[in-house]
Amino acid sequence: MSKIKYYFSRLFSMSYKQMLDVVNQVHQRSGKNRIIIFIDMIYCSIKYLAGYMDYLVFNFEDLTQKQRSTFITRGVNNAYIKKMNQSAYYEKFNNKILFNQIFKKYIKRDFLNLQEATVEDFTQFIEKHHVIIVKPIDLQCGKGIEKIDGSHQNIKTLYHRLKQNGQILIEEVVTQSEKMNQLFPYAVNTLRIVTARVNGKTTVLFRALRIGNGNNVVDNFNHGGMYTVVNEYGLIEKPAIDKKGNVYEIHPVTKTKIAGFQIPDFEKVIQMVTEASAVIPEVGLVGWDIAVTDNGPVMIEGNQLPGYDIYQSKVHLSEDKIGLKPVFDAVIYQDKR
């Protein structure tokens, strides 16, 4: 899709009320005139394919034109996905049961499909694992995921309730390593590793760690969690940030210092996603979610439409405020160089 077609498709689908709300938020934090902000947002949507949420999240009002041109925006990310990923293969990632079957080597835990399993099968699973994770097979952002102790429940009632709710993927609970528990022990803290496979070679483009916070059993950014970036050696060098923009030098629950934390078995994590990226080469750009246990990394899921909102947080940028577009472009469009 050309820039013009993309722009007009967004123009007629956007919520102008939400856009004006964002204009007010930018005004409140920057003190700049609302009309100037609004005009600048329109300009950025044309010039950089940046939605108004991009403008808000990436603090575009503070950036020069040169800096803005280096950011991965919504339109830029959509172009990457269109070039790298064939939609005919999306179901292998969207359907979590199918994904687990294909990537069983990397999942490394028991799972059960309630569409096929009987009450007796479910009973045996509960007797073996007691505490389980239940998931819908087709929802994103941690929606519908629950951690359930089935040892004191009516198994038949639970079985039918989960089927009725569409929570038909049942998994053994992942027990993260003691080292990862130091950050936050009440949710599994997962790495998001974005890989691009081009011409039979896999390149890691982005590395982040999502850290749980509060009472959620998932670490998702949209459920109160925070994230920070990780360097190529698995070392955290920057503080964490949550969706509201709060910055954390120290975790508010565990009091663990975030910058300076070393991810255990990180080289094994990179080896895992590099191998996994070759399984479905028709989907070349993937965001892998990986947990680290005392027995090494395990795969949680893969995302064929990896979100870009965590790529370029203000707190994680270098002093020159250059985004990640040059890094992604060099790999994804290497055939044009």
C-alpha positions in Angstrom: 0.0 0.0 0.0 1.4 3.4 -1.0 1.7 6.2 1.6 -1.3 8.0 0.0 -3.5 4.9 0.2 -2.4 4.2 3.7 -3.0 7.7 4.8 -6.6 7.9 3.5 -7.5 4.5 4.8 -6.4 5.7 8.3 -8.1 9.1 7.8 -11.5 7.7 7.4 -11.2 5.0 10.2 -9.7 7.1 13.0 -11.5 8.3 16.1 -11.3 12.1 16.1 -12.5 12.3 19.7 -9.6 10.1 20.8 -7.3 12.2 18.6 -8.4 15.4 20.4 -7.9 13.7 23.7 -4.4 12.9 22.7 -3.9 16.5 21.6 -4.9 17.6 25.1 -2.5 15.1 26.7 0.4 16.4 24.6 -0.6 20.0 25.4 -0.6 19.2 29.1 2.9 17.7 29.1 4.5 20.1 26.7 2.7 23.4 27.2 2.5 23.8 23.4 -0.5 25.3 21.6 -3.2 22.7 20.9 -3.8 23.9 17.3 -0.1 23.7 16.5 0.0 20.2 18.0 -3.0 19.2 15.9 -1.5 20.5 12.7 1.8 18.8 13.5 0.0 15.5 14.1 -1.6 15.7 10.7 1.8 16.5 9.2 3.4 13.5 10.9 0.6 11.2 9.8 1.4 12.2 6.2 5.2 12.5 6.4 6.0 9.6 8.7 2.8 7.4 8.7 2.5 8.1 12.4 -0.8 7.7 14.1 -1.8 10.1 16.9 -1.0 7.4 19.4 2.5 7.2 17.9 2.8 10.9 18.4 1.9 10.5 22.0 3.9 7.4 22.9 7.1 8.5 21.1 7.0 12.1 22.3 7.1 13.4 18.7 6.6 17.0 19.8 10.2 16.9 21.3 11.8 15.4 18.1 13.4 17.0 15.1 12.3 16.1 11.6 15.5 14.0 11.2 14.9 12.1 14.5 11.2 11.5 13.5 12.3 10.0 10.2 14.1 7.2 12.1 11.1 6.0 14.1 9.1 2.9 13.4 5.5 4.2 13.2 2.3 2.3 12.6 2.5 2.7 8.9 6.2 1.7 8.8 5.5 -1.4 10.9 2.6 -2.4 8.7 4.9 -2.2 5.7 7.4 -4.4 7.4 4.8 -7.0 8.1 3.3 -6.9 4.6 6.8 -7.5 3.1 7.9 -10.2 5.6 4.8 -12.2 6.5 2.4 -14.1 4.4 -1.1 -13.9 5.8 -2.0 -17.5 4.7 0.3 -18.7 7.5 -1.1 -16.5 10.3 -3.4 -19.2 11.6 -0.3 -21.1 12.8 0.5 -18.3 15.1 -3.0 -17.0 15.9 -4.3 -20.4 17.0 -2.5 -21.1 20.3 -3.2 -24.8 20.2 -1.9 -25.1 16.7 1.1 -23.0 17.6 1.9 -25.2 20.6 1.7 -28.3 18.4 4.1 -26.9 15.8 6.6 -25.5 18.3 6.3 -28.3 20.9 10.1 -28.7 20.9 10.4 -25.2 22.3 7.2 -25.1 24.5 8.6 -27.7 26.8 5.5 -28.2 28.9 2.3 -30.3 28.9 -0.8 -28.8 27.3 -4.3 -30.0 26.6 -6.9 -29.0 24.0 -10.4 -29.0 25.6 -12.0 -29.2 22.2 -10.8 -32.7 22.0 -10.1 -33.7 25.6 -12.8 -35.6 27.7 -13.6 -34.8 31.3 -11.4 -37.8 32.1 -8.5 -36.4 30.2 -8.9 -33.1 32.0 -9.1 -34.8 35.4 -5.9 -36.6 34.7 -4.2 -33.4 33.7 -5.3 -31.7 36.9 -4.2 -34.7 39.0 -0.8 -34.4 37.4 -0.3 -30.6 37.6 -2.9 -29.3 40.1 -2.4 -25.6 39.2 -2.9 -24.8 35.5 -2.9 -21.8 33.1 -6.0 -21.5 30.9 -6.1 -19.5 27.7 -8.4 -18.7 24.8 -6.9 -19.8 21.6 -7.3 -16.6 19.6 -7.1 -13.6 21.9 -4.1 -11.3 22.3 -2.5 -9.0 25.0 -3.1 -11.5 27.8 -6.9 -11.4 27.6 -8.7 -14.4 29.1 -5.6 -15.9 30.7 -6.2 -17.3 34.2 -4.2 -19.3 36.7 -6.4 -21.8 38.4 -5.8 -24.3 41.2 -8.0 -27.2 40.2 -7.2 -29.4 43.2 -10.1 -28.1 45.3 -12.7 -27.6 42.5 -15.4 -29.8 40.9 -13.4 -30.9 37.8 -16.5 -31.6 35.7 -17.9 -28.1 36.5 -14.6 -26.4 35.8 -14.3 -28.4 32.5 -17.6 -27.2 31.2 -17.1 -23.6 32.4 -13.8 -23.3 30.6 -15.2 -24.8 27.4 -18.1 -22.4 27.6 -15.8 -19.4 28.1 -13.6 -20.5 25.2 -10.6 -21.0 27.5 -9.8 -24.3 25.8 -6.0 -24.3 25.9 -4.9 -25.8 29.2 -1.2 -25.6 30.0 1.2 -26.7 32.7 2.4 -23.7 34.7 5.8 -22.3 33.7 8.0 -22.0 36.8 10.5 -19.2 36.1 14.0 -19.3 37.4 14.9 -18.2 40.9 17.0 -15.4 39.3 14.0 -14.1 37.4 11.9 -14.3 40.6 14.2 -11.6 42.0 12.6 -9.1 39.6 9.0 -10.1 40.2 7.9 -13.6 41.4 4.1 -13.3 41.0 4.0 -13.4 37.2 6.3 -15.0 34.7 8.5 -12.2 33.3 9.0 -12.8 29.6 11.5 -11.7 27.0 10.2 -10.2 23.8 12.7 -11.0 21.1 11.9 -9.8 17.5 13.6 -11.7 14.7 13.7 -11.2 11.0 14.5 -14.1 8.7 15.8 -12.9 5.3 17.5 -15.1 2.7 17.8 -18.0 5.1 19.5 -16.0 7.8 17.9 -14.9 11.1 18.8 -11.5 12.7 17.7 -10.4 16.1 16.3 -6.8 15.7 15.0 -6.1 19.2 15.2 -7.4 22.7 13.1 -6.4 25.7 12.0 -7.8 29.0 8.4 -7.5 30.2 8.1 -7.5 34.0 5.0 -8.1 36.0 3.6 -5.7 38.6 0.6 -5.7 40.9 -1.8 -8.7 41.0 -1.9 -9.8 37.4 -0.7 -13.3 36.5 0.6 -12.0 33.2 3.4 -9.5 32.6 1.7 -7.8 29.7 2.3 -4.1 29.1 -1.5 -3.7 28.7 -2.2 -5.3 32.1 -0.2 -3.1 34.5 3.2 -4.6 33.6 6.4 -2.7 32.7 9.2 -3.3 30.3 12.8 -2.5 29.6 15.2 -3.1 26.8 18.0 -5.7 27.0 21.4 -5.5 25.3 22.8 -8.2 23.0 24.4 -10.0 26.0 21.2 -10.2 28.1 22.1 -7.3 30.4 19.5 -4.6 31.3 21.0 -1.2 31.0 18.0 1.1 31.3 15.1 1.5 33.8 11.6 0.1 33.1 8.6 2.0 32.0 4.8 1.2 32.1 2.1 2.1 29.7 1.3 5.3 31.7 4.8 6.5 31.3 5.9 5.8 34.9 9.6 5.0 35.1 11.0 2.5 37.5 14.7 2.4 38.5 13.7 -0.1 41.2 10.8 -2.6 41.1 8.1 -1.2 43.5 7.3 -4.7 44.8 10.6 -6.5 45.1 12.9 -3.5 45.4 15.2 -5.1 42.9 17.3 -2.7 40.9 16.4 -3.0 37.2 19.4 -1.6 35.4 22.3 -4.0 35.8 20.1 -7.1 36.0 21.6 -10.0 34.0 19.1 -12.3 32.2 20.2 -15.9 32.9 20.8 -18.3 29.9 20.4 -15.5 27.4 22.6 -17.1 24.8 20.2 -20.1 24.9 17.2 -17.8 24.4 18.8 -16.4 21.3 19.6 -19.9 20.1 16.0 -20.9 20.6 14.4 -18.0 18.7 17.0 -18.4 15.9 16.0 -22.0 15.4 12.3 -21.4 15.8 12.4 -18.6 13.2 13.2 -21.2 10.5 10.2 -23.4 11.3 7.7 -21.2 9.3 10.0 -19.1 7.1 6.9 -17.7 5.3 6.4 -15.6 8.4 9.8 -13.8 8.6 9.1 -11.1 11.1 8.1 -12.5 14.5 8.0 -11.3 18.1 8.8 -14.3 20.3 7.8 -14.4 24.0 10.3 -16.5 26.0 10.4 -17.3 29.7 13.6 -18.5 31.5 13.3 -21.4 33.9 16.0 -23.1 36.0 16.2 -25.6 33.2 16.7 -23.1 30.5 14.3 -21.0 28.2 10.8 -22.1 27.2 8.6 -20.5 24.6 5.4 -18.9 25.6 4.2 -17.8 22.1 5.1 -16.2 18.9 3.5 -13.1 17.4 3.3 -12.7 13.6 2.1 -9.1 14.0 4.6 -7.9 16.6 3.6 -4.7 18.3 6.0 -1.8 17.7 4.8 0.4 20.7 7.7 -0.8 22.9 10.4 -0.3 20.4 11.3 3.4 21.0 10.4 4.5 24.5 11.8 7.9 25.4 13.5 6.5 28.4 15.3 3.8 26.4 16.6 5.9 23.5 20.2 7.0 23.3 21.0 10.7 23.7 20.7 11.3 20.0 17.0 10.1 20.1 17.4 8.0 17.0 14.7 5.4 16.5 15.0 1.8 15.3 13.9 2.2 11.7 17.5 2.3 10.3 18.2 -1.0 12.1 15.1 -2.7 10.8 15.4 -1.3 7.3 18.9 -2.5 6.9 17.8 -6.1 7.4 14.2 -6.1 6.0 15.1 -4.1 2.9 18.6 -5.4 2.3 17.5 -6.5 -1.2 17.1 -2.8 -2.1 20.6 -1.8 -1.0 
